[in-house]
């Protein structure tokens, strides 16, 4: 069940990350949502590794937004270099 929650939170976090980091991104809206979902999974994984979240817990919204912003920055750097 936490996977569905992570996907929903990640989609919303991707939209918020895009609002906080405006600019032209290749791929548009769908890629932004997918990066948000990936950011939520990264935030969940890091939170569990650090001990913030227990097994079966998903990252919170703020953690997902931070993870999404980090992935969006990396994505922009990779796309700029390619």
VEXDRENSE-21399 format. One record per residue: residue number from 1; residue in three letters; y, x, z of N, C-alpha, C in turn. Coordinates in pm, 1 decimal, padded with zeros to 6 digits. Layout:
% residues N
+------+------+----------+----------+----------+----------+----------+----------+----------+----------+----------+
: resi : resn :   nnorth :    neast :      nup :  canorth :   caeast :     caup :   cnorth :    ceast :      cup :
+------+------+----------+----------+----------+----------+----------+----------+----------+----------+----------+
:  NUM :  ALA :        Y :        X :        Z :        Y :        X :        Z :        Y :        X :        Z :
...
+------+------+----------+----------+----------+----------+----------+----------+----------+----------+----------+
***
This chain:
% residues 82
+------+------+----------+----------+----------+----------+----------+----------+----------+----------+----------+
: resi : resn :   nnorth :    neast :      nup :  canorth :   caeast :     caup :   cnorth :    ceast :      cup :
+------+------+----------+----------+----------+----------+----------+----------+----------+----------+----------+
:    1 :  UNK : -00119.3 :  00081.6 :  00000.0 :  00000.0 :  00000.0 :  00000.0 :  00125.9 :  00086.2 :  00000.0 :
:    2 :  UNK :  00119.4 :  00206.2 :  00061.7 :  00237.3 :  00291.6 :  00066.4 :  00278.2 :  00338.3 : -00072.4 :
:    3 :  UNK :  00183.1 :  00344.2 : -00166.4 :  00215.3 :  00387.1 : -00302.5 :  00308.6 :  00286.4 : -00368.7 :
:    4 :  UNK :  00282.0 :  00158.4 : -00352.2 :  00368.1 :  00054.7 : -00410.4 :  00507.6 :  00061.9 : -00348.4 :
:    5 :  UNK :  00513.3 :  00080.2 : -00217.2 :  00642.4 :  00094.2 : -00150.2 :  00719.3 :  00215.2 : -00199.1 :
:    6 :  UNK :  00648.2 :  00326.1 : -00220.3 :  00712.3 :  00447.5 : -00269.2 :  00766.3 :  00427.3 : -00409.5 :
:    7 :  UNK :  00693.3 :  00356.4 : -00493.7 :  00739.4 :  00330.8 : -00630.2 :  00864.7 :  00243.9 : -00629.7 :
:    8 :  UNK :  00865.2 :  00139.6 : -00548.9 :  00981.6 :  00050.6 : -00543.1 :  01102.5 :  00125.4 : -00486.7 :
:    9 :  UNK :  01083.6 :  00196.1 : -00375.6 :  01193.2 :  00272.6 : -00316.2 :  01240.5 :  00380.4 : -00413.3 :
:   10 :  UNK :  01146.9 :  00443.9 : -00482.4 :  01181.4 :  00549.0 : -00578.2 :  01262.9 :  00497.7 : -00695.1 :
:   11 :  UNK :  01229.1 :  00379.9 : -00745.3 :  01306.2 :  00322.1 : -00855.3 :  01449.6 :  00294.9 : -00811.7 :
:   12 :  UNK :  01465.0 :  00238.3 : -00693.8 :  01599.4 :  00212.8 : -00642.5 :  01672.3 :  00344.3 : -00612.2 :
:   13 :  UNK :  01600.9 :  00441.4 : -00558.5 :  01661.7 :  00571.1 : -00528.0 :  01705.8 :  00642.4 : -00654.9 :
:   14 :  UNK :  01630.0 :  00628.7 : -00761.8 :  01669.0 :  00688.0 : -00889.8 :  01799.4 :  00629.4 : -00941.8 :
:   15 :  UNK :  01816.2 :  00500.0 : -00925.3 :  01941.4 :  00436.2 : -00967.0 :  02058.4 :  00485.6 : -00882.5 :
:   16 :  UNK :  02037.5 :  00496.6 : -00752.2 :  02144.1 :  00545.2 : -00663.7 :  02175.8 :  00691.6 : -00695.4 :
:   17 :  UNK :  02073.3 :  00772.7 : -00719.7 :  02095.3 :  00913.4 : -00753.6 :  02176.3 :  00925.4 : -00881.5 :
:   18 :  UNK :  02149.5 :  00840.0 : -00977.2 :  02224.9 :  00840.9 : -01103.2 :  02370.2 :  00802.6 : -01078.6 :
:   19 :  UNK :  02394.1 :  00707.4 : -00988.4 :  02531.0 :  00669.1 : -00956.0 :  02604.9 :  00782.2 : -00884.1 :
:   20 :  UNK :  02533.0 :  00857.6 : -00800.2 :  02594.4 :  00968.1 : -00727.6 :  02614.6 :  01091.2 : -00815.0 :
:   21 :  UNK :  02535.0 :  01104.8 : -00921.2 :  02543.8 :  01218.8 : -01012.2 :  02561.4 :  01169.0 : -01154.8 :
:   22 :  UNK :  02679.7 :  01116.6 : -01187.9 :  02698.4 :  01064.4 : -01323.8 :  02694.5 :  01176.8 : -01426.8 :
:   23 :  UNK :  02668.3 :  01139.2 : -01547.1 :  02661.7 :  01235.6 : -01656.0 :  02559.3 :  01189.9 : -01757.7 :
:   24 :  UNK :  02559.2 :  01259.7 : -01869.2 :  02463.7 :  01225.0 : -01974.6 :  02331.3 :  01295.5 : -01947.3 :
:   25 :  UNK :  02228.9 :  01215.8 : -01934.3 :  02094.3 :  01268.9 : -01916.9 :  02010.1 :  01227.0 : -02036.2 :
:   26 :  UNK :  01938.1 :  01321.2 : -02094.9 :  01847.4 :  01282.5 : -02202.3 :  01739.7 :  01188.1 : -02148.4 :
:   27 :  UNK :  01712.4 :  01084.1 : -02217.4 :  01608.8 :  00990.3 : -02175.7 :  01663.6 :  00860.8 : -02120.1 :
:   28 :  UNK :  01781.0 :  00865.0 : -02063.7 :  01847.3 :  00743.3 : -02019.0 :  01789.0 :  00679.4 : -01894.1 :
:   29 :  UNK :  01794.6 :  00548.2 : -01892.3 :  01764.4 :  00464.5 : -01777.1 :  01620.0 :  00479.1 : -01729.2 :
:   30 :  UNK :  01525.5 :  00475.8 : -01821.3 :  01383.0 :  00481.5 : -01784.9 :  01349.2 :  00616.0 : -01721.7 :
:   31 :  UNK :  01397.9 :  00724.7 : -01779.9 :  01371.9 :  00857.7 : -01725.0 :  01432.9 :  00870.6 : -01586.5 :
:   32 :  UNK :  01551.8 :  00813.2 : -01566.8 :  01616.3 :  00817.1 : -01435.4 :  01531.4 :  00747.1 : -01330.7 :
:   33 :  UNK :  01475.0 :  00633.0 : -01363.7 :  01388.6 :  00561.5 : -01270.4 :  01261.3 :  00641.6 : -01242.9 :
:   34 :  UNK :  01202.4 :  00700.8 : -01345.7 :  01082.0 :  00781.9 : -01326.1 :  01110.6 :  00904.9 : -01240.1 :
:   35 :  UNK :  01227.2 :  00966.0 : -01259.8 :  01264.9 :  01078.8 : -01175.6 :  01286.4 :  01034.1 : -01031.5 :
:   36 :  UNK :  01338.9 :  00914.0 : -01013.2 :  01354.5 :  00859.0 : -00878.4 :  01221.5 :  00836.4 : -00810.2 :
:   37 :  UNK :  01125.7 :  00785.1 : -00884.9 :  00991.5 :  00764.6 : -00829.1 :  00930.3 :  00899.3 : -00792.8 :
:   38 :  UNK :  00945.5 :  00998.3 : -00880.4 :  00894.5 :  01132.1 : -00849.8 :  00964.2 :  01189.4 : -00726.7 :
:   39 :  UNK :  01093.9 :  01164.8 : -00714.0 :  01168.1 :  01211.2 : -00597.5 :  01118.5 :  01147.3 : -00468.9 :
:   40 :  UNK :  01083.7 :  01020.3 : -00475.6 :  01030.2 :  00952.2 : -00357.5 :  00894.6 :  01009.6 : -00318.0 :
:   41 :  UNK :  00812.3 :  01041.2 : -00416.0 :  00682.7 :  01102.1 : -00385.4 :  00700.7 :  01242.2 : -00327.6 :
:   42 :  UNK :  00796.4 :  01318.3 : -00381.4 :  00824.0 :  01451.9 : -00327.2 :  00875.2 :  01440.7 : -00183.9 :
:   43 :  UNK :  00966.4 :  01347.1 : -00159.2 :  01019.3 :  01328.3 : -00024.0 :  00908.3 :  01286.1 :  00072.5 :
:   44 :  UNK :  00817.7 :  01201.3 :  00027.1 :  00705.1 :  01159.9 :  00111.5 :  00615.3 :  01278.4 :  00142.8 :
:   45 :  UNK :  00584.9 :  01357.9 :  00042.0 :  00498.5 :  01474.0 :  00061.0 :  00562.4 :  01575.0 :  00155.6 :
:   46 :  UNK :  00691.7 :  01606.3 :  00133.4 :  00759.7 :  01701.1 :  00220.9 :  00770.3 :  01647.1 :  00363.5 :
:   47 :  UNK :  00800.2 :  01518.9 :  00377.4 :  00809.3 :  01457.4 :  00509.5 :  00678.3 :  01463.8 :  00585.4 :
:   48 :  UNK :  00569.6 :  01444.4 :  00514.6 :  00437.9 :  01454.8 :  00580.1 :  00406.6 :  01599.3 :  00616.5 :
:   49 :  UNK :  00444.4 :  01693.0 :  00528.8 :  00418.0 :  01834.7 :  00555.7 :  00497.0 :  01883.4 :  00676.9 :
:   50 :  UNK :  00618.2 :  01833.0 :  00692.8 :  00702.5 :  01873.1 :  00805.0 :  00663.6 :  01798.2 :  00932.0 :
:   51 :  UNK :  00605.6 :  01680.9 :  00915.3 :  00565.4 :  01601.7 :  01030.6 :  00656.5 :  01483.2 :  01058.9 :
:   52 :  UNK :  00748.4 :  01453.7 :  00968.3 :  00838.6 :  01339.7 :  00985.4 :  00767.1 :  01207.2 :  00963.0 :
:   53 :  UNK :  00671.0 :  01206.0 :  00871.9 :  00598.9 :  01084.1 :  00838.8 :  00451.0 :  01102.3 :  00870.8 :
:   54 :  UNK :  00389.6 :  00993.8 :  00914.8 :  00246.7 :  00995.6 :  00940.5 :  00170.1 :  00960.9 :  00814.3 :
:   55 :  UNK :  00039.5 :  00972.2 :  00822.9 : -00046.6 :  00934.7 :  00709.7 : -00029.4 :  00786.4 :  00681.1 :
:   56 :  UNK : -00002.9 :  00752.9 :  00556.1 :  00017.1 :  00613.5 :  00517.6 :  00161.8 :  00569.8 :  00521.3 :
:   57 :  UNK :  00251.4 :  00654.1 :  00573.0 :  00393.8 :  00621.8 :  00574.2 :  00458.9 :  00672.9 :  00446.5 :
:   58 :  UNK :  00556.0 :  00599.2 :  00397.8 :  00632.6 :  00641.4 :  00280.8 :  00767.9 :  00694.1 :  00326.6 :
:   59 :  UNK :  00831.4 :  00771.4 :  00241.4 :  00963.8 :  00824.1 :  00273.0 :  01062.5 :  00709.5 :  00283.4 :
:   60 :  UNK :  01162.7 :  00728.7 :  00364.7 :  01268.9 :  00631.0 :  00375.0 :  01358.9 :  00636.1 :  00253.0 :
:   61 :  UNK :  01449.2 :  00542.5 :  00245.2 :  01535.7 :  00531.9 :  00127.8 :  01623.6 :  00655.7 :  00112.9 :
:   62 :  UNK :  01680.8 :  00703.5 :  00222.0 :  01768.9 :  00820.6 :  00213.6 :  01689.8 :  00943.5 :  00170.4 :
:   63 :  UNK :  01571.1 :  00961.0 :  00225.0 :  01486.5 :  01072.4 :  00183.7 :  01451.0 :  01064.7 :  00036.3 :
:   64 :  UNK :  01424.3 :  00943.9 : -00011.6 :  01392.0 :  00925.6 : -00152.7 :  01511.9 :  00956.4 : -00241.3 :
:   65 :  UNK :  01631.7 :  00918.8 : -00196.9 :  01752.1 :  00948.8 : -00275.3 :  01773.7 :  01100.1 : -00281.4 :
:   66 :  UNK :  01756.5 :  01168.2 : -00168.6 :  01772.6 :  01313.5 : -00166.6 :  01668.8 :  01379.2 : -00257.6 :
:   67 :  UNK :  01544.4 :  01334.5 : -00249.4 :  01440.8 :  01386.9 : -00338.6 :  01472.5 :  01360.1 : -00484.8 :
:   68 :  UNK :  01527.2 :  01243.8 : -00514.3 :  01564.0 :  01208.4 : -00651.5 :  01677.7 :  01295.5 : -00702.8 :
:   69 :  UNK :  01775.6 :  01321.5 : -00617.4 :  01887.0 :  01407.4 : -00657.9 :  01837.1 :  01548.3 : -00686.5 :
:   70 :  UNK :  01746.9 :  01598.7 : -00602.0 :  01692.6 :  01732.6 : -00623.8 :  01618.0 :  01738.5 : -00756.9 :
:   71 :  UNK :  01536.3 :  01640.3 : -00783.5 :  01461.2 :  01639.4 : -00909.3 :  01554.5 :  01620.5 : -01028.6 :
:   72 :  UNK :  01659.7 :  01540.5 : -01013.1 :  01756.7 :  01521.3 : -01121.1 :  01830.0 :  01651.9 : -01151.2 :
:   73 :  UNK :  01865.0 :  01728.3 : -01049.8 :  01929.9 :  01858.3 : -01071.1 :  01836.3 :  01952.6 : -01146.2 :
:   74 :  UNK :  01710.7 :  01959.0 : -01101.6 :  01612.8 :  02046.0 : -01168.6 :  01592.2 :  02000.3 : -01312.9 :
:   75 :  UNK :  01583.5 :  01870.6 : -01334.2 :  01565.1 :  01815.8 : -01469.1 :  01681.1 :  01855.0 : -01560.2 :
:   76 :  UNK :  01802.9 :  01843.4 : -01508.8 :  01919.7 :  01880.7 : -01589.8 :  01919.4 :  02029.5 : -01622.1 :
:   77 :  UNK :  01882.0 :  02112.7 : -01524.8 :  01877.0 :  02257.6 : -01550.3 :  01771.7 :  02291.9 : -01654.2 :
:   78 :  UNK :  01657.0 :  02227.2 : -01645.6 :  01549.8 :  02254.2 : -01743.0 :  01589.2 :  02205.5 : -01881.9 :
:   79 :  UNK :  01647.3 :  02086.6 : -01889.7 :  01687.5 :  02031.7 : -02019.9 :  01802.4 :  02111.6 : -02082.0 :
:   80 :  UNK :  01889.1 :  02165.2 : -01999.2 :  02001.1 :  02245.4 : -02049.3 :  01949.6 :  02377.7 : -02106.1 :
:   81 :  UNK :  01850.3 :  02435.6 : -02041.6 :  01795.7 :  02563.3 : -02086.5 :  01706.1 :  02552.1 : -02208.0 :
:   82 :  UNK :  01652.7 :  02433.2 : -02234.2 :  01558.9 :  02416.1 : -02347.4 :  01629.4 :  02401.6 : -02479.0 :
+------+------+----------+----------+----------+----------+----------+----------+----------+----------+----------+
***
